[in-house]
C-alpha cells in the first residue's frame, strides 16, 4: 500500500511539473520527501527480506523489489518523477503482488486445506519454510525467470536503439545478471532430491 501511494505521488508530481513547465520550490520539496519516503520503504523491505532465511526464492523476489526501489530513489534524486520513475515503482508493486499471488493455493494443490490433506501435505519432508510452502517458491521461480528474461531483452533493445544505457539502466542490468546467477543456484537447490533424514 505504501509503495502504491508513492507511485501515485510520482504521477501527481509529474503532472504538476508538466503543467508548470518546470519544478517549483514546493514541488521540489515534495520530490525530496517522496525520495526519503521511498528509501524508508526500501529499508523496511530489506528488513523483511532478512527474516526469510528459509524461503530464498521469496527473499530474492524482495531483493528485486529493493532494486526497483533503489532505481526509483536514484531517479527521484535526479529530480525525475517521470514514466521511468513510475515504472520502477510499479515494478516494486508488482513484486509484492507476485508474492501474494504465489501464496494462493489452487484447488487440489498440496497444502490446500480444502483438499483434505490426508497424506500430510507439507507436514513432511523437512522443516516449514517460514510458513511458505515449497510450491509457492516454485511458482515464484518461474515468474522471476520470465521477468528477468523480459527485462534483460528490453534493456538489450534500448542499448541497440540508443547505442548506450543510462547509468541507472547499467546498474539494473548488472543487478539482473547477479539475480540470474542466484536464480540458477536456487533452481538447483529446490529441485535436488531432499534427504528427509537430514536436518541441516
ABEGO torsion letter per residue (X at the ends): XAAAAAAAAAAAAAAAAAAAGBBBAAAAAAAAAAAAAAAAAAAAAAAAAAABAABAAAAAAAAAAAAAAAAAAAAAAAGBABAAAAAAAAAAAAAAAAAAAAABBBBGBBGBAAAGGAAGEAABGEBBBGGBBAAAAAAAAAAAAAAAAAAAAAAAAAAAAAGBBBAAAAAAAAAAAAAAAAAAAAAAAAABBBBAABBX
